[in-house]
Every structure is written in C-alpha cells, then in structure tokens.
Amino acid sequence: MSETTEAQAPQSAPNLTIADLIMVAQIFQRGASAGIFRAEELKSVGDFYDRLIKFLESAGAITRPQTAEPTVSAETVAQGE
C-alpha cells in the first residue's frame, strides 16, 4: 500500500519591509500622544519603541536629531519603500 502525500504549496517568506517598521513606529508615536497605553504598559511599550528606533537608525531608514526624539513622518515611510 502506498501512502499519498499532499503536495504543499511552498510558503512564502513574511513580507515585512523597513517601511512597515517605520509605520509601526508612527503608530506608537500616535498612540502615545492619544494616551491609549495604560500606565503598566508604558515601560514595555517604551522599551520596544526604543529598540525599533535604534534598528531603523542602524538600517539608515531614519535619523535622530541631536536634541529631539526621532520623528517618523509619512515622507520617511515613502523613502523606506
């Protein structure tokens, strides 16, 4: 008796780009401005945001001004695509 195996379609790699990560940073910025994060979430959200910004800076996708928090604009997203 022979076993039949179903041909599985090859799974494609996740389609995540630098522009997507920049958009995530924008969501965090807007969410923080709107106060959507609870106090007990602030540290973990902030830690993740800091790591995300450092990654985007190291990838050359954004630059951080010397005196201010990085601002991720729609123009930056367009450049990251």
N, C-alpha and C positions, 0 to 999 in steps of 0.2 A: 504494500500500500504506500503510495507516495503522498507526501504532505504538500499541500499547496500553500505558498506564501503569497500574501497580498503584496503587490508592488506598491511601495510607499513613495509618495511624491517627495522629492528632496525638499527639506525645509530650508527656506532662505534665511540668511543671517538677519538679525534685527536691523531695521533701517532707522538708525539714530544718528543724527548729524550734530555738528557744532551749533548750527542754527537752532536745533531743538533744545540743546542745553542752554543756549542764551535765552530762549523763550522761557524755560524753567526758572532761570534767574529773574526774569521780568515778573513772572507770576509770584515769586517770593517777595519781590520788592512791592508789588501792588497789594499783595495780601497783608504784608506787614503794615503798610500805610492805612489799610482799611480796618486793621485790628482784628483780622479773622483768626489769629493764632491765640490759643489760651496761654496763660502765664506758664503753666507747667510744660508747655511745648516749646517755649522760646529758646531754651538752650539747645535742644536737638535741632530745631529748625535753623538757628543761627550757625551752629557748627557745620551743618550740611551746606548752607549757603556759602560760608567761608571757604570750604573745600571746593565747591563748584566754581567760585570766582577764581581761586588760585589755579584750578585746572584750566579755565578759559584763558587766563592770563598767560600761563605757560604754553598754551597752544597758539598764542598770538591772536586769539579771537577778540579780546578786549584789552584795554589798557586802563590802569587805575591812575587817576590824577593824584598828585602828591598829597593834597590836603583834603580830599573828599572821598566819600565812599564811591565805589565804581557805579556808574550809571549805565545800564544796558538799555540801549534805545532800539527802536524799530530799524533805524539805519544800520546799527551794528548787526542785527539779525540778517538783514539783506546782504551784508558783506560776508557773513559766515556761511552762506549757502553755496 
